[in-house]
Amino acid sequence: MADVKKIATRVSYGEALVELANEHDDFVVLDADLAAATQTGKFKAACPDRFFDVGIAESNLMGLAAGIATTGRVAFASTFAMFAAGRAYEQVRNSIGYPHLNVKIGATHAGISVGEDGATHQCCEDIALMRTIPGMTVVVPADDVEARACVRAAYEFEGPVYMHFGRLATPVINDHEDYEFKIGRGVVVREGSDVTIIACGLMVAEALEAAEGIEAEVINMHTIKPLDERLVVASAKKTGRVVTAEEHSIIGGLGEAVASVLAEQHPVPMRRVGVRDVYGESGPAVDLLHKYGLDAGGIEAAVRSVL
């Protein structure tokens, strides 16, 4: 995919906020001293009166977003995934999730692909944490097109939404006219008969590459919660084998969500590709993804083992 256009989904997030601001004036954006990195600085430049930088105070960030949401406005609260899901978990749970407020959390720099920032910032647990909050919707867009659609859908959605964006530029795979994004609906991006690969985020492009030469069905499962259980079961019945792929811990993420559905509704042989209960480390993002098996090679190996 060397010739394919690549864009980081965090960049898409920032640009989508500006596009949305041209159509709606009932939302604000908050950030925790990371506007350049999260790309919300673009919204600040376009709408300075609707942008609030709370400083390095992520718990306060979520509390302020919750308070603004009680006034009838939509609040986008942005920071790194490590801080949004980790440091501010209590505020997200109690101040946003419990009253089911219209706060949309834009969590950037998630996963191993944060690269040189190392283990302290490579949050591979955020999806697991957010999935446990009752009523929280969790979305992991695969590319630029999907990230932009995700932001618009989150704005229109009633209730809290956690959006997981990456730092690394990833291939644009959804740039076709019939693409449609719906929260809670997975997308079959490649038909197949021998095995199902269910992926999210940057792993969708890797899954497509791994599927070359194999009769693999590839599903882009951009919404982790609520999971598209109907599609998971239908594809498992069709192929008889499932591999999941995520740039996240295999504990509590996409793989575990899929495994739970299949265990209850249609058990089949299954493998999970993801971070296997370890911390990350500092290094170039692409090299780290390869080392931790979060690439086409890692997915192909899992497919071969389940076949």
Stockholm file with secondary structure:
# STOCKHOLM 1.0

chainA/1-307         MADVKKIATRVSYGEALVELANEHDDFVVLDADLAAATQTGKFKAACPDRFFDVGIAESNLMGLAAGIATTGRVAFASTFAMFAAGRAYEQVRNSIGYPHLNVKIGATHAGISVGEDGATHQCCEDIALMRTIPGMTVVVPADDVEARACVRAAYEFEGPVYMHFGRLATPVINDHEDYEFKIGRGVVVREGSDVTIIACGLMVAEALEAAEGIEAEVINMHTIKPLDERLVVASAKKTGRVVTAEEHSIIGGLGEAVASVLAEQHPVPMRRVGVRDVYGESGPAVDLLHKYGLDAGGIEAAVRSVL
#=GR chainA/1-307 SS CTTSCEECHHHHHHHHHHHHHTTCCSEEEEESSCHHHHSTHHHHHHCGGGEEECCSCHHHHHHHHHHHHTTTCEEEEEEEHIIIIIITHHHIIIIIITTTCCEEEEEESBSGGGGGGCTTTCBCCHHHHHHTSTTCEEECCCSHHHHHHHHHHHHHSSSCEEEECCSSCEECCCCSTTCCCCTTCCEEEECCSSEEEEECTTHHHHHHHHTTTSCEEEEECCEEESCCHHHHHHHHHHHSCEEEEEEEESSSSHHHHHHHHHHHHCCCCEEEEEECSCCCCSSCHHHHHHHTTCSHHHHHHHHHHHC
#=GC SS_cons         CTTSCEECHHHHHHHHHHHHHTTCCSEEEEESSCHHHHSTHHHHHHCGGGEEECCSCHHHHHHHHHHHHTTTCEEEEEEEHIIIIIITHHHIIIIIITTTCCEEEEEESBSGGGGGGCTTTCBCCHHHHHHTSTTCEEECCCSHHHHHHHHHHHHHSSSCEEEECCSSCEECCCCSTTCCCCTTCCEEEECCSSEEEEECTTHHHHHHHHTTTSCEEEEECCEEESCCHHHHHHHHHHHSCEEEEEEEESSSSHHHHHHHHHHHHCCCCEEEEEECSCCCCSSCHHHHHHHTTCSHHHHHHHHHHHC
//
